Amino acid sequence: MIVKESRIKTRSGAQALSRHVLHGAKNEAIRVLTGSDWLMRDHMREAKRDRLTYGLRHIAFNPAQAMSDAQLSEFAGRLCQELKADPSHMTLIIHQKDRTTHGHLILPEWQEDHVLDSRFSWMRLEKVARLEEMRLGHPLVPGRHDKAIAKALHKEGHHHEAERVESLIPSSDDLKPRAAYTAQARRMAERQGVDLATRKTLVGTLWSQSDGLKSFRAALEEHGLRMRAGDRQKTRPGAHIIED
């Protein structure tokens, strides 16, 4: 199961997130299991009133194998438990596309008496995902933080589960899986009518069919794309950007 987290700034409001999770045109069906558009907007108003930098936490989770709505709801509850969030304040929406389902969990950053915990949340959410895969008998999906997850599971006394996660750890850091783009980048692209996954596949295909950099640039131009030097040469020397 792939789990991605993003924090929505208060100044951005809830409108863009609401459109994405409640009105995604590419979905065959959208089911609101709990919460509402009104609840998300109300949480943002509270965050603005309390002058919080972030108002909402958006956690998208995509299982590799089919899960029922009840199972997705139970998993959302376990995510809430890990982050010390009150499940009664969550909005949970299920998207169905190409006969598969994935979930969108939206939580308020302000939890009545504390701000939602964000310390090492990237690792902790993946940990909950690995445990859920074991619980359901699904294949384990390798992640970039498996070493940290295994250490945390050992510390919690889940030694058998930790050993299964350790079996996923590659021998070299170069072999670790990396996200092609962030969930926020994907949503921004979708609002502009761009499918990042399709574009990524196209670029990879053009590169594999090119016999050099010159022909690759020409192939990109035929598809309305161009390659240029990256913007952060000091921190990421050699990096390039492909844009339309």
Secondary structure, DSSP 8 states (H G I E B T S, - for coil): -EEEEEEEEGGG-SHHHHHHHH--TT-SEEEEEE--HHHHHHHHHHHHHTT-SEEEEEEEEE-SS---HHHHHHHHHHHHHHHT--GGG-EEEEEEETTEEEEEEEEESB-SSSB---TTHHHHHHHHHHHHHHHHT------TTHHHHHHHHHHTT-HHHHHHHHTT--SSGGGS---SS-HHHHHHHHHTT--HHHHHHHHHHHHHH-SSHHHHHHHHHHTT-EEEE-S-TTTSTT-EEEE-
